[in-house]
Amino acid sequence: MKRNLVVHKLIAKSKGPLTPYATEALDKIKQEVAEYTVIFNSISKYQVNGPRDNKVVNLVEKSCTCRRWDLTGIPCKHAVACIWNLALHGKDDGVLEKWVDKSYWMQTWKDVYSHVIDPVDGQDLWTPSTCPTKLLPPKHHKQIGRPKKKRKKSAVEITELTQHMESSGKMSRNGETVECSKCKRRGHNRRSCKGTDVE
């Protein structure tokens, strides 16, 4: 109910055919278009050349090789350059909003939040359940055997270990504690051993 109220207030404040997010995203894209030039292939595709990239736009399929338009549903800077080029040659009115996916339209947003959630009474006013059986949680039983202390290795770790064994013929010593060959204690090696010689 709270979320619906917040969205209804936002819808009342919003102006234009698109949602506030889509309007803001489209305004940012419009600012980047000035650097791009468009070449038409006389069928349906355009080559868009910019200072750092060259992309191919298909206005019929509403797709661009940068894949931003395909993924977001909002025309990318390359597509906007093509749409404005159409308007420049009198083949389109140049209104970008109609090229945006319907999920970003204000009318779609209104339709999604047009439903109403009714308020609910407190638990003290709920009618008692007439179900004859009482649902109980499952009985917990202790597993047989000693619990494992070692963690389960991921598939990536197992793959890396097998690859290391295949390449070197030895198990990886990663994570093992060194043992001194003099005093047979762990945590140091022969060079740093401070115990008595056992030779």
KAJO-V720073 format. One record per residue. RES is the residue in three letters. SS is DSSP state (2 for helix, 1 for strand, 0 for the rest). NEAR is the number of other ideal C-beta (glycine too) atoms within 8 Angstrom. D_CENTER is the distance of its C-alpha to the mean C-alpha in Angstrom with 2 decimals. Layout:
<<RES,SS,NEAR,D_CENTER> <RES,SS,NEAR,D_CENTER>>
This chain:
<<MET,0,6,27.41> <LYS,2,5,26.41> <ARG,2,6,23.03> <ASN,2,11,24.93> <LEU,2,8,27.50> <VAL,2,8,25.08> <VAL,2,10,23.46> <HIS,2,9,27.01> <LYS,2,8,28.11> <LEU,2,9,25.26> <ILE,2,11,26.17> <ALA,2,6,29.81> <LYS,2,6,29.16> <SER,0,9,26.96> <LYS,0,3,28.81> <GLY,0,7,28.10> <PRO,0,5,26.68> <LEU,1,12,22.94> <THR,0,10,20.84> <PRO,2,8,20.91> <TYR,2,7,17.26> <ALA,2,11,17.99> <THR,2,10,21.39> <GLU,2,8,20.23> <ALA,2,10,17.68> <LEU,2,14,20.53> <ASP,2,8,23.03> <LYS,2,8,21.18> <ILE,2,13,21.01> <LYS,2,9,24.72> <GLN,2,7,25.71> <GLU,2,8,24.44> <VAL,2,11,26.31> <ALA,2,5,29.81> <GLU,2,6,29.54> <TYR,0,11,28.96> <THR,1,7,31.72> <VAL,1,11,31.59> <ILE,1,8,33.67> <PHE,1,7,34.08> <ASN,0,8,34.97> <SER,0,3,37.11> <ILE,0,4,35.16> <SER,0,7,31.54> <LYS,1,9,29.72> <TYR,1,13,29.61> <GLN,1,10,29.35> <VAL,1,15,27.84> <ASN,1,8,29.10> <GLY,0,12,27.89> <PRO,0,3,28.83> <ARG,0,3,26.06> <ASP,0,5,24.77> <ASN,1,6,26.13> <LYS,1,11,24.16> <VAL,1,9,25.30> <VAL,1,15,24.62> <ASN,1,11,25.71> <LEU,0,11,26.37> <VAL,0,5,27.62> <GLU,0,6,24.41> <LYS,0,10,22.28> <SER,1,9,20.47> <CYS,1,14,20.31> <THR,0,7,20.05> <CYS,0,9,17.49> <ARG,0,8,15.21> <ARG,2,9,13.91> <TRP,2,15,16.15> <ASP,2,8,15.18> <LEU,2,6,11.42> <THR,2,9,11.94> <GLY,0,8,15.47> <ILE,0,13,16.95> <PRO,0,12,19.48> <CYS,0,12,18.77> <LYS,2,10,21.68> <HIS,2,13,23.23> <ALA,2,14,23.36> <VAL,2,13,24.78> <ALA,2,14,27.44> <CYS,2,13,28.43> <ILE,2,14,28.66> <TRP,2,10,30.84> <ASN,2,11,32.90> <LEU,2,11,33.57> <ALA,2,11,34.77> <LEU,2,7,36.90> <HIS,0,6,38.71> <GLY,0,4,39.16> <LYS,0,5,37.00> <ASP,0,6,34.46> <ASP,0,4,34.56> <GLY,0,9,31.60> <VAL,0,6,29.78> <LEU,2,11,26.07> <GLU,2,9,25.00> <LYS,2,5,26.22> <TRP,2,9,23.92> <VAL,0,13,20.78> <ASP,0,7,19.26> <LYS,2,5,21.10> <SER,2,6,18.14> <TYR,2,12,18.49> <TRP,1,11,22.26> <MET,2,11,24.08> <GLN,2,6,26.03> <THR,2,10,23.02> <TRP,2,11,21.88> <LYS,2,9,25.49> <ASP,2,7,25.72> <VAL,2,6,22.71> <TYR,0,10,24.33> <SER,0,5,27.88> <HIS,0,5,28.40> <VAL,0,4,30.22> <ILE,0,6,29.90> <ASP,0,4,33.41> <PRO,0,5,34.32> <VAL,0,3,35.14> <ASP,0,5,38.29> <GLY,0,5,38.37> <GLN,2,4,38.81> <ASP,2,4,42.55> <LEU,2,5,42.96> <TRP,0,7,41.12> <THR,0,3,43.48> <PRO,0,4,44.10> <SER,0,4,42.66> <THR,0,4,45.24> <CYS,0,5,43.49> <PRO,0,3,46.27> <THR,0,4,44.09> <LYS,0,4,42.26> <LEU,0,3,38.89> <LEU,0,4,38.83> <PRO,0,3,36.10> <PRO,0,4,36.48> <LYS,0,4,39.05> <HIS,0,4,37.73> <HIS,0,4,39.54> <LYS,0,4,39.44> <GLN,0,5,38.44> <ILE,0,3,41.33> <GLY,0,4,41.60> <ARG,0,3,40.58> <PRO,0,5,36.97> <LYS,0,4,34.94> <LYS,0,3,34.23> <LYS,0,4,32.26> <ARG,0,3,28.52> <LYS,0,4,27.07> <LYS,0,6,25.85> <SER,0,6,22.59> <ALA,2,5,22.89> <VAL,2,6,21.98> <GLU,2,8,24.83> <ILE,2,9,27.24> <THR,2,8,26.55> <GLU,2,9,27.17> <LEU,2,11,30.37> <THR,2,8,31.70> <GLN,2,8,31.09> <HIS,2,11,32.94> <MET,2,11,35.76> <GLU,2,7,36.12> <SER,2,6,36.29> <SER,2,6,38.52> <GLY,0,5,40.22> <LYS,0,6,39.63> <MET,0,6,37.28> <SER,0,8,34.97> <ARG,0,5,36.51> <ASN,0,4,33.26> <GLY,0,3,33.45> <GLU,0,5,37.17> <THR,0,5,39.86> <VAL,0,8,42.75> <GLU,1,7,46.30> <CYS,0,14,49.42> <SER,0,6,51.95> <LYS,0,10,54.84> <CYS,0,8,54.42> <LYS,0,6,51.83> <ARG,0,8,49.67> <ARG,1,7,45.90> <GLY,0,6,44.01> <HIS,0,8,46.05> <ASN,0,8,47.66> <ARG,0,7,51.27> <ARG,0,4,51.22> <SER,0,6,50.16> <CYS,0,10,52.29> <LYS,0,3,54.80> <GLY,0,7,56.67> <THR,0,4,60.02> <ASP,0,4,60.37> <VAL,0,5,60.65> <GLU,0,3,62.22>>
